[in-house]
């Protein structure tokens, strides 16, 4: 297979492209596709495996590097070290696309999640966190988040004491607790 692969708005060169059929339907074909962007001595791109119905997309680079640097080479054509705020926002969107394959609601439903999102603290996209969460009961919500840039894990739990009062606790590099009072207007 030859051609181009569109990843994060960038056309990557397909270096290896194998589609294997085992006599079943097309949806059951096995994919083995490596699409790269080369910048100097760095090759960065995506490795696609699985089936057309459920592709598995992973970041790939030679030499090996952190995912944020791979994304930066794919999207920006350089390492992430000097990324400005607009570049960081672009990388956050690319990471979101990788996480969800562009199908957030589908992935969210398949995993049985109530929340699957990328949040940025105070509008600062360099503090972006991939967050997923689930209501275990109408009053109890648990969440897990991971920083795109630092790799920090953040666990959270929120419990509704009353219709207007919630208690929340978060645990990570910095832990904390909060009490929220809700006022609703019609």
Residue, then its C-alpha position, 0 to 999 in steps of 0.5 A: x500500500x502506498x499513499x498518504x495518511x491524514x493524522x491531525x491535519x497533516x499528511x503522513x507518508x505511508x511507509x508500511x501498509x498491510x491489510x490482511x484478509x482471512x476469508x471473512x468480511x472486510x470489517x474483519x481484515x487485519x491492519x498493519x499501517x505505519x505512517x510517518x513524518x520525517x523531520x531531520x533525523x526524527x521520524x514521527x507518526x502513527x502505527x495503526x493495527x486492529x480492524x477497520x471496525x476497531x482500529x488501534x492507533x498508537x504514536x510511533x517515533x524513531x528515535x523513541x521519545x515522549x508522546x507529547x514530543x511525537x505529537x509535536x513532530x507530527x503536528x508542528x514539525x519540531x520538538x515540543x520544548x518551545x511550544x507557545x499557547x496556540x501550539x499547545x492548544x493544537x497539541x491538546x486537540x491532537x491528543x484528544x483526537x488520538x484518545x478518542x479517534x475522533x469519536x469521543x461519544x462512541x468511545x464514551x458509550x462503549x466504556x460506559x463512561x459519563x465523562x470523557x473530556x480534556x480539561x484545561x486549568x484556568x484556560x491554560x492549555x499547558x495544564x491540560x488533563x484527559x479526564x474520564x468519570x462515571x456516576x456509581x450512583x445518582x449521588x456518587x461520581x468518581x473520576x480519573x485524570x492524567x496530565x498530557x504534559x506531566x503524566x500526573x495521575x489525579x483521582x477524584x470523588x464527588x458525593x452529593x450530600x443534599x440537592x444543593x451541597x456536594x463534597x469533593x476530594x481529589x488525590x494526586x501530586x497535590x490533594x485537596x477537598x472542597x464543599x460546593x453549594x449550588x444555587x439554581x435559577x430558572 
